[in-house]
Amino acid sequence: MNILFLLIPISLIIMGIAVAVLLWAIRSGQFDDLEGPAHRILMDDDDPLIPRKPQLKDPDE
């Protein structure tokens, strides 16, 4: 029975930390765009990742 005097405050502290982390995540915008990353992986980027050098035209033409 005496262990409850230790476990209840510890569990309240852990719950308080969890609520604080959840509120921080909500305020910092972690849950703003839930669908964007899921759609982004399906989009096909046709743009090359490394830009090509422009080809110089032949002056003889």
MOPAC internal coordinates of N, CA, C and O (Angstrom, degrees):
PM7 1SCF
backbone

  N    0.0000 0     0.00 0     0.00 0    0    0    0
  C    1.4568 1     0.00 0     0.00 0    1    0    0
  C    1.5288 1   110.78 1     0.00 0    2    1    0
  O    1.2310 1   120.09 1   146.12 1    3    2    1
  N    1.3226 1   117.43 1   -33.88 1    3    2    1
  C    1.4477 1   120.30 1  -179.22 1    5    3    2
  C    1.5233 1   112.35 1   -67.62 1    6    5    3
  O    1.2310 1   120.73 1   155.68 1    7    6    5
  N    1.3470 1   116.22 1   -24.32 1    7    6    5
  C    1.4585 1   119.43 1  -179.78 1    9    7    6
  C    1.5273 1   111.36 1   -66.17 1   10    9    7
  O    1.2310 1   120.22 1   154.31 1   11   10    9
  N    1.3321 1   117.18 1   -25.69 1   11   10    9
  C    1.4634 1   120.28 1   178.47 1   13   11   10
  C    1.5248 1   111.62 1   -63.59 1   14   13   11
  O    1.2310 1   120.23 1   149.78 1   15   14   13
  N    1.3265 1   117.16 1   -30.22 1   15   14   13
  C    1.4590 1   120.34 1   177.97 1   17   15   14
  C    1.5280 1   111.32 1   -67.48 1   18   17   15
  O    1.2310 1   120.48 1   160.50 1   19   18   17
  N    1.2998 1   116.69 1   -19.50 1   19   18   17
  C    1.4619 1   121.23 1   176.69 1   21   19   18
  C    1.5303 1   111.62 1   -96.21 1   22   21   19
  O    1.2310 1   120.59 1   137.81 1   23   22   21
  N    1.3364 1   116.48 1   -42.19 1   23   22   21
  C    1.4630 1   120.24 1  -174.44 1   25   23   22
  C    1.5274 1   113.36 1   -71.88 1   26   25   23
  O    1.2310 1   119.70 1   143.64 1   27   26   25
  N    1.2990 1   118.19 1   -36.36 1   27   26   25
  C    1.4728 1   120.10 1  -178.68 1   29   27   26
  C    1.5258 1   111.07 1   -65.91 1   30   29   27
  O    1.2310 1   118.06 1   131.90 1   31   30   29
  N    1.3322 1   121.30 1   -48.10 1   31   30   29
  C    1.4717 1   118.95 1   176.55 1   33   31   30
  C    1.5249 1   113.17 1   -63.27 1   34   33   31
  O    1.2310 1   120.13 1   142.69 1   35   34   33
  N    1.3351 1   117.36 1   -37.31 1   35   34   33
  C    1.4644 1   119.46 1   178.57 1   37   35   34
  C    1.5290 1   110.14 1   -64.28 1   38   37   35
  O    1.2310 1   120.04 1   137.23 1   39   38   37
  N    1.3233 1   117.53 1   -42.77 1   39   38   37
  C    1.4655 1   119.93 1   179.66 1   41   39   38
  C    1.5319 1   111.00 1   -66.53 1   42   41   39
  O    1.2310 1   119.83 1   144.57 1   43   42   41
  N    1.3216 1   117.93 1   -35.43 1   43   42   41
  C    1.4705 1   119.92 1   177.11 1   45   43   42
  C    1.5257 1   111.31 1   -67.53 1   46   45   43
  O    1.2310 1   120.43 1   143.35 1   47   46   45
  N    1.3230 1   116.79 1   -36.65 1   47   46   45
  C    1.4685 1   120.45 1   177.61 1   49   47   46
  C    1.5236 1   110.36 1   -66.43 1   50   49   47
  O    1.2310 1   120.37 1   135.61 1   51   50   49
  N    1.3219 1   116.89 1   -44.39 1   51   50   49
  C    1.4706 1   120.42 1   179.09 1   53   51   50
  C    1.5247 1   110.83 1   -64.64 1   54   53   51
  O    1.2310 1   120.04 1   139.86 1   55   54   53
  N    1.3274 1   117.53 1   -40.14 1   55   54   53
  C    1.4601 1   120.86 1   177.65 1   57   55   54
  C    1.5339 1   110.18 1   -64.80 1   58   57   55
  O    1.2310 1   120.14 1   140.12 1   59   58   57
  N    1.3208 1   117.33 1   -39.88 1   59   58   57
  C    1.4618 1   120.65 1   177.60 1   61   59   58
  C    1.5225 1   111.97 1   -62.68 1   62   61   59
  O    1.2310 1   120.61 1   139.76 1   63   62   61
  N    1.3312 1   116.44 1   -40.24 1   63   62   61
  C    1.4667 1   120.46 1   177.68 1   65   63   62
  C    1.5264 1   110.28 1   -64.84 1   66   65   63
  O    1.2310 1   120.28 1   138.46 1   67   66   65
  N    1.3394 1   117.07 1   -41.54 1   67   66   65
  C    1.4658 1   120.76 1   179.19 1   69   67   66
  C    1.5234 1   111.46 1   -63.28 1   70   69   67
  O    1.2310 1   120.26 1   138.63 1   71   70   69
  N    1.3122 1   117.11 1   -41.37 1   71   70   69
  C    1.4685 1   121.02 1   178.46 1   73   71   70
  C    1.5308 1   110.01 1   -66.42 1   74   73   71
  O    1.2310 1   120.21 1   140.33 1   75   74   73
  N    1.3272 1   117.21 1   -39.67 1   75   74   73
  C    1.4630 1   120.60 1   178.99 1   77   75   74
  C    1.5252 1   111.11 1   -64.21 1   78   77   75
  O    1.2310 1   120.25 1   138.68 1   79   78   77
  N    1.3441 1   117.13 1   -41.32 1   79   78   77
  C    1.4649 1   120.66 1   178.37 1   81   79   78
  C    1.5257 1   110.48 1   -66.08 1   82   81   79
  O    1.2310 1   120.17 1   139.41 1   83   82   81
  N    1.3278 1   117.28 1   -40.59 1   83   82   81
  C    1.4636 1   120.97 1   177.54 1   85   83   82
  C    1.5267 1   111.18 1   -62.30 1   86   85   83
  O    1.2310 1   119.96 1   134.83 1   87   86   85
  N    1.3090 1   117.69 1   -45.17 1   87   86   85
  C    1.4698 1   120.75 1   178.97 1   89   87   86
  C    1.5256 1   110.85 1   -64.96 1   90   89   87
  O    1.2310 1   119.84 1   140.97 1   91   90   89
  N    1.3201 1   117.91 1   -39.03 1   91   90   89
  C    1.4587 1   120.58 1   176.41 1   93   91   90
  C    1.5244 1   110.75 1   -61.35 1   94   93   91
  O    1.2310 1   120.27 1   136.63 1   95   94   93
  N    1.3336 1   117.09 1   -43.37 1   95   94   93
  C    1.4636 1   120.86 1  -179.34 1   97   95   94
  C    1.5191 1   111.00 1   -64.89 1   98   97   95
  O    1.2310 1   119.81 1   141.55 1   99   98   97
  N    1.3014 1   117.96 1   -38.45 1   99   98   97
  C    1.4614 1   121.30 1   179.23 1  101   99   98
  C    1.5224 1   110.17 1   -67.85 1  102  101   99
  O    1.2310 1   119.87 1   135.25 1  103  102  101
  N    1.3175 1   117.86 1   -44.75 1  103  102  101
  C    1.4682 1   121.53 1  -178.36 1  105  103  102
  C    1.5227 1   112.74 1   -69.61 1  106  105  103
  O    1.2310 1   119.87 1   150.64 1  107  106  105
  N    1.3230 1   117.85 1   -29.36 1  107  106  105
  C    1.4617 1   119.62 1  -178.64 1  109  107  106
  C    1.5223 1   112.55 1   -86.27 1  110  109  107
  O    1.2310 1   119.83 1   179.51 1  111  110  109
  N    1.3341 1   117.93 1    -0.49 1  111  110  109
  C    1.4533 1   120.79 1   173.50 1  113  111  110
  C    1.5156 1   114.71 1    88.39 1  114  113  111
  O    1.2310 1   119.69 1  -157.79 1  115  114  113
  N    1.3085 1   118.20 1    22.21 1  115  114  113
  C    1.4618 1   120.33 1  -179.34 1  117  115  114
  C    1.5246 1   112.09 1   -68.77 1  118  117  115
  O    1.2310 1   119.65 1   154.68 1  119  118  117
  N    1.3228 1   118.28 1   -25.32 1  119  118  117
  C    1.4565 1   121.94 1  -175.99 1  121  119  118
  C    1.5301 1   112.25 1  -109.88 1  122  121  119
  O    1.2310 1   119.67 1  -162.82 1  123  122  121
  N    1.3291 1   118.24 1    17.18 1  123  122  121
  C    1.4612 1   120.35 1  -177.15 1  125  123  122
  C    1.5214 1   112.70 1   -70.53 1  126  125  123
  O    1.2310 1   119.86 1   132.62 1  127  126  125
  N    1.3052 1   117.87 1   -47.38 1  127  126  125
  C    1.4580 1   121.42 1  -175.93 1  129  127  126
  C    1.5230 1   109.37 1  -120.85 1  130  129  127
  O    1.2310 1   121.05 1   -86.21 1  131  130  129
  N    1.3283 1   115.60 1    93.79 1  131  130  129
  C    1.4513 1   119.24 1  -178.08 1  133  131  130
  C    1.5224 1   112.28 1   -86.96 1  134  133  131
  O    1.2310 1   120.02 1   156.01 1  135  134  133
  N    1.3364 1   117.58 1   -23.99 1  135  134  133
  C    1.4620 1   120.56 1  -176.03 1  137  135  134
  C    1.5223 1   113.20 1   -96.16 1  138  137  135
  O    1.2310 1   119.71 1   161.98 1  139  138  137
  N    1.3125 1   118.15 1   -18.02 1  139  138  137
  C    1.4588 1   121.39 1  -176.56 1  141  139  138
  C    1.5209 1   114.12 1   -58.70 1  142  141  139
  O    1.2310 1   119.38 1   127.07 1  143  142  141
  N    1.3359 1   118.79 1   -52.93 1  143  142  141
  C    1.4621 1   118.54 1   179.50 1  145  143  142
  C    1.5257 1   113.32 1   -63.02 1  146  145  143
  O    1.2310 1   120.01 1   147.99 1  147  146  145
  N    1.3273 1   117.59 1   -32.01 1  147  146  145
  C    1.4646 1   119.93 1   178.99 1  149  147  146
  C    1.5245 1   111.07 1   -68.43 1  150  149  147
  O    1.2310 1   120.23 1   142.95 1  151  150  149
  N    1.3292 1   117.17 1   -37.05 1  151  150  149
  C    1.4678 1   120.38 1   178.41 1  153  151  150
  C    1.5226 1   111.23 1   -78.71 1  154  153  151
  O    1.2310 1   120.44 1   148.14 1  155  154  153
  N    1.3092 1   116.77 1   -31.86 1  155  154  153
  C    1.4593 1   120.62 1  -176.80 1  157  155  154
  C    1.5313 1   111.51 1   -63.92 1  158  157  155
  O    1.2310 1   120.11 1   146.37 1  159  158  157
  N    1.3200 1   117.40 1   -33.63 1  159  158  157
  C    1.4578 1   119.52 1  -178.79 1  161  159  158
  C    1.5233 1   110.85 1   -72.03 1  162  161  159
  O    1.2310 1   120.02 1   157.02 1  163  162  161
  N    1.3307 1   117.56 1   -22.98 1  163  162  161
  C    1.4595 1   120.89 1  -179.95 1  165  163  162
  C    1.5214 1   112.51 1   -85.44 1  166  165  163
  O    1.2310 1   120.22 1   159.57 1  167  166  165
  N    1.3274 1   117.19 1   -20.43 1  167  166  165
  C    1.4609 1   120.17 1  -178.93 1  169  167  166
  C    1.5269 1   109.64 1   -75.03 1  170  169  167
  O    1.2310 1   121.39 1   -42.09 1  171  170  169
  N    1.3181 1   114.95 1   137.91 1  171  170  169
  C    1.4552 1   120.49 1  -179.81 1  173  171  170
  C    1.5215 1   108.29 1   -96.22 1  174  173  171
  O    1.2310 1   121.03 1   -61.99 1  175  174  173
  N    1.3070 1   115.63 1   118.01 1  175  174  173
  C    1.4536 1   119.94 1   177.63 1  177  175  174
  C    1.5188 1   108.27 1   -88.48 1  178  177  175
  O    1.2310 1   121.00 1   -65.57 1  179  178  177
  N    1.3200 1   115.70 1   114.43 1  179  178  177
  C    1.4554 1   119.84 1   178.79 1  181  179  178
  C    1.5229 1   111.72 1   -86.17 1  182  181  179
  O    1.2310 1   120.32 1   168.62 1  183  182  181
  N    1.3150 1   117.00 1   -11.38 1  183  182  181
  C    1.4618 1   120.16 1   179.93 1  185  183  182
  C    1.5279 1   109.24 1   -73.52 1  186  185  183
  O    1.2310 1   120.35 1   -46.04 1  187  186  185
  N    1.3139 1   116.93 1   133.96 1  187  186  185
  C    1.4683 1   117.57 1   177.38 1  189  187  186
  C    1.5203 1   110.60 1   -69.35 1  190  189  187
  O    1.2310 1   121.14 1   -32.80 1  191  190  189
  N    1.3073 1   115.43 1   147.20 1  191  190  189
  C    1.4619 1   119.58 1  -179.54 1  193  191  190
  C    1.5196 1   111.34 1   -72.57 1  194  193  191
  O    1.2310 1   120.38 1   146.76 1  195  194  193
  N    1.3334 1   116.88 1   -33.24 1  195  194  193
  C    1.4546 1   121.57 1   178.60 1  197  195  194
  C    1.5335 1   107.24 1  -107.96 1  198  197  195
  O    1.2310 1   119.89 1   -63.26 1  199  198  197
  N    1.3310 1   117.82 1   116.74 1  199  198  197
  C    1.4686 1   118.54 1  -178.84 1  201  199  198
  C    1.5259 1   110.82 1   -66.46 1  202  201  199
  O    1.2310 1   121.70 1   -39.68 1  203  202  201
  N    1.3060 1   114.36 1   140.32 1  203  202  201
  C    1.4653 1   119.60 1   179.19 1  205  203  202
  C    1.5154 1   109.79 1   -83.30 1  206  205  203
  O    1.2310 1   121.60 1   -27.73 1  207  206  205
  N    1.3293 1   114.55 1   152.27 1  207  206  205
  C    1.4593 1   119.23 1   175.98 1  209  207  206
  C    1.5227 1   108.33 1   -75.36 1  210  209  207
  O    1.2310 1   120.30 1   -40.15 1  211  210  209
  N    1.3158 1   117.04 1   139.85 1  211  210  209
  C    1.4790 1   118.00 1   178.24 1  213  211  210
  C    1.5195 1   110.22 1   -65.00 1  214  213  211
  O    1.2310 1   121.44 1   -42.55 1  215  214  213
  N    1.3292 1   114.86 1   137.45 1  215  214  213
  C    1.4593 1   119.12 1   179.55 1  217  215  214
  C    1.5250 1   109.29 1   -80.14 1  218  217  215
  O    1.2310 1   121.68 1   -47.53 1  219  218  217
  N    1.3035 1   114.39 1   132.47 1  219  218  217
  C    1.4604 1   120.32 1   178.72 1  221  219  218
  C    1.5228 1   109.02 1   -81.50 1  222  221  219
  O    1.2310 1   121.36 1   -40.90 1  223  222  221
  N    1.3160 1   115.01 1   139.10 1  223  222  221
  C    1.4514 1   119.13 1   177.94 1  225  223  222
  C    1.5328 1   109.93 1   -77.05 1  226  225  223
  O    1.2310 1   121.50 1   -31.25 1  227  226  225
  N    1.2949 1   114.74 1   148.75 1  227  226  225
  C    1.4561 1   120.78 1   179.59 1  229  227  226
  C    1.5241 1   108.51 1   -73.21 1  230  229  227
  O    1.2310 1   118.85 1   -54.95 1  231  230  229
  N    1.3216 1   119.80 1   125.05 1  231  230  229
  C    1.4790 1   121.47 1  -177.82 1  233  231  230
  C    1.5195 1   112.20 1   -68.13 1  234  233  231
  O    1.2310 1   119.03 1   163.17 1  235  234  233
  N    1.3332 1   119.46 1   -16.83 1  235  234  233
  C    1.4572 1   121.32 1  -179.62 1  237  235  234
  C    1.5151 1   112.58 1   -77.21 1  238  237  235
  O    1.2310 1   119.62 1   165.23 1  239  238  237
  N    1.2953 1   118.33 1   -14.77 1  239  238  237
  C    1.4755 1   120.87 1  -176.12 1  241  239  238
  C    1.4924 1   111.04 1   -80.99 1  242  241  239
  O    1.2310 1   120.10 1   180.00 1  243  242  241

